[in-house]
Amino acid sequence: MRKTALLLSVATLTLAVPAFAQEVPASQAAPEPTTTQDAQATSAEEINEGDIIVTATRRAERLSNVPIAVSAVGQESLQNSGGSDIRSLNQLAPSLLISSTGNESNASARIRGIGTVGDNPGLESSVAVFIDGVYRSRTGVGLNELGEIDRVEVLRGPQGTLFGRNASAGLINIITRAPEFEFGGNAELTYGNYDQKRAAIGLTGPIAGDKLAARIDGVFVKRDGFYKNVTQGGGSESRVNDRDRYFVRGQLLFKPTEDLSFRLIGDYSHRDESCCGAVYYNQAETFDPTANAVANVNGDRAVATAASNRIVDILRRQGAAYPLAGNTPDPFNRQVAVTPGQTFRNKTKDYGGSLQADWDLGGATLTSITAYREYKSGNAGDVDYTNIDLTHRADDGNAYRQFHTFTQEARLQGSAFGEKLDWLVGGFYSKEKLRLVDNVVFGADYGAFAACRIVATVSPIAALQNNTAPGCLSAAGRATLNTQLTGVQLLGGVPAATAAANTSTLLNGLDRLSTLNNLGDQRALYRQDSENFAAFTHNIIHVTDTLSLTLGARYTREKKSFNGDFQNNNTVCPAQQAALGGLLAPSVNGTIRTLAGGIVTLTCTGNSSSTLNALDLQDSFKDSEVTGTAVVSWKPTPRLLTYASFAKGYKAGGYNLDRSDLGGLNGVFSPRSNADAAGLRFDAEKVNSFEIGAKYTTPMFSLNVAAFRAEFQDFQLNTFNGSVFVVQNIQACSNSLNGADTDNVAGNGTCVGDADKRGVISQGVELEGTLRPSRDVTFTAGYTYSDTFFRKNLVGNSQGEALDPALFLLPGSQLSNAPKHVVTTAATWTPDIGSNGLSGLVYIDSRLSSDFNTGSDLAPEKKQDGFALVNARIGLRGRDQLWAIEFWAQNVFNKDYIQVAFNTPFQGAGSSANVASFGGTANALYSAFLAEPRTYGITLRSRF
């Protein structure tokens, strides 16, 4: 509560200072228009000092005249904040949050608390990314180097009537620097801690008079990793989460006439980096019913009265460097233990080209953007995040994700009826081939670990366990377990002969489990092909000089097909199912059934089984949707714009590219068939969004205010439960489920009425503003209050499927990675020094965030407390910035915080919340992807 009060106090102070929004000063506004269309738009009225030109409505307009919620960040603002990719926008746009997890290609962007977890490539992002008008199919592409940019526009709310690809939560529009017909360029050299070295250069100029111009940009970055690997000192993996990348982009601008222009862009990006490691972050202690222990939460650390976590004890006996037995881990020592022979090092290649043509036809302008892109990212990794080899993806070329994407967009726009109507019609086509190849296996130490995990639940006495013996049992342990299993206490009166037979079967199952080593996917191949057609229109009717009505509509037709082929050598799984399947019937004693189920589950978890190899999984679907927007805007005075809007948004459905949903009862115990492919399908995400806002602008001061509410139907939620990814469409049942959605019983909580209530709501207020008291001083700030929450009586789709048991904390709770309060501030001072053209630079920005949970299942162990992040830069610049020297620091106060916490794969189950609600055992371990520590350095740059 104190942190929330502090945030509100800071927000109030911010209001009192009037300094909002991340708007671009006039010196960083859009460059001279490169198309006839832009020239006409910007010449229509005088551009005052402080005006910001954006193209968020596909028309070059002043930001203060655009009746939508949009933030614009210019090249210099992004540069001052230390940004070379879109992550730095977090400091400048309070409604935006970008984070990355196990691979930077898995990045996720959220606007107003809404986004898509990026670990599963079958899901498209709720926040679309466009670079120079070209749709990038996943958010992670924006984490590449961008080269010299002109500006970035962040549009909030559903999009679909202005851009080729639709998005349900918002859009990030990146506009890079175009070729110019005057020679110029930029260069930069940076050196920082962690041995960071960065070089960038950009050159532009004419090739053939005023007809043909060119530009080339290049970036090289190399830096040590933020994590120290304690098990592979001195090798290529001695540091994890390093940087080793380069980027090059070439452009041609051809203007054969004043009315026709072509912009040809080609780029290539390459990374060879060890990414991404994670550290143990939190652990639920083992709950011991005999000691009447009850787990509880103390701040953001889960504690319990039990002495230690049994999973930790098992790992330590097997030689784990981390976690430390009996201690809550210290994640911010930034030490990791990678299994010898395993690696996080992967290559990523992203390249493609686009051709934009703009043709002024007199009464209208035709724009065409044709693009083709390829993206391939390796996915090798020691994904148990410990030096004990429980599971991994080997660096053998059989772990990667790959996209081939072709897009074509065409727009025709103009004005009519004496400029009373600004009209736009367009079409969009995309064809994408997605390939996910996986080779995840149970590692060399998994069998012993899994057997010990089962034994520890029955005989927790360490002396009875032997990690190197079959079934993890010493001779005394085998005798003791045999006695316990055959005893009347556990079997509940089962005849002795039956008890003896069951005991032998269970012990043989444990022995068989011990052999589950280096088995799993050899090359699992998932294919998802998609084809998208869309037609859209966006029209602004100027009813009077001060009153306008905007009407937009879109028709989208989506087709997707799926195919899956498996090469899996886990023959232990079918052997376990055959031997232990008879003990899983409800008529069998509960203890025996539980033990047998645990043995089979740990053997076949994630549907790892050689029986998958016989399947020929195929499925496809078609979907179509009509969406649109309506906006009424009114300017009661020349400096004040007010508006009210409604928008209906849509994001396509797809396939969960994870075999977890194949088969019934979690895909473990029931037979598999080709018909199971349909079980991987999830539905489209839809939203109704309402917004009212106002924008007030003077040369010295601007203030933007917006209030919003968005209601999401079939919200696409992707959750990692410790072994597999679960994808469900979150919806609410019209009837009360009487708490069945908040228990942990599989299959409980099916909706018997209509599942027609929207399951996710995002509502709140945004304030943005800028104050320019003098030519060389600018203050900007923003505040977002976003109440983004799940409704109660939740189900897993519109057909009323029960919510997954792992998601029992969701009903009525705030979404993950959705802080209620965010305050951003920035101050820039560029004073003249003397009269010879020298100037200084003093810059500081901050982002203050309230508490939020980082896990999709909202386990208490995944909570991140509120924190403040500060960046700063000071420098000296020559005349016209021909040269500059800058000293900078990111995360000045070295704030420790996490991006995402997650269940460490296979290492225990249950959170402190499970124990508090249902009793039993909670011994899960949790890991986290940490945010970057403090970095600092010096930059030399030149603009000429």
Secondary structure, 3 states (H helix, E strand, C coil): CHHHHHHHHHHHHHHHCCCCCCCCCHHHCCCCCCCHHHHHHHCCCCCCCCCCEECCCCCCEEHHHCCCCEEEEEHHHHHHCCCCCHHHHHHCCCCEEEECCCCHHHCEEEECCEECCCCCCCCCCCEEEEECCEEECCHHHHHCCCCCEEEEEEEECCECCCCCCCECCEEEEEEECCCCCCCEEEEEEEEECCCEEEEEEEEEEEEECCCEEEEEEEEEEEECCCEEECCCCCCCCCEECCEEEEEEEEEEEEEEECCEEEEEEEEEEEEEEECCCCEEEEECCCCCHHHCCCCEEECCEEECCCCCCHHHHHHHHCCCCCCCCCCCCCHHHCEECCCCCCCCEEEEEEEEEEEEEEEECCCEEEEEEEEEEEEEEECCECCCCCCCCCEEECCCCCCEEEEEEEEEEEEEEEEECCCCEEEEEEEEEEEEEEEEEECEEECCCHHHHHHHHHHHHHCCCHHHECCCCHHHECHHHHHHHHHHHHCHHHHCCCCHHHHHHHHHHHHHHHHHHCCCCCEEECCEEEEEEEEEEEEEEEEEEECCCCEEEEEEEEEEEEEEEEEEECCECCCHHHHHHHHHHHHHCCCCCHHHHHHHHHHHHHHHHHHCCHHHHHCCEEEEEEEEEEEEEEEEEEEEECCEEEEEEEEEEEECCEECCCHHHCCCHHHHCCCCCHHHHHHHEECCEEEEEEEEEEEEECCCEEEEEEEEEEEEECEEEEEECCCCEEEEEEEECCCCCCCHHHCCCCCCCCCCCCCCEECEEEEEEEEEEEEEEECCEEEEEEEEEEEEEECCCEECCCCCCCCCHHHCCCCCCECCCCCCEEEEEEEEECCEECCCCEEEEEEEEEEEECCEECCCCCCHHHEECCEEEEEEEEEEECHHHCCEEEEEEECCCCCCCEEEEEECCCCCCCCHHHHHHHCCCCCCEEEEEECCCCEEEEEEEEEC
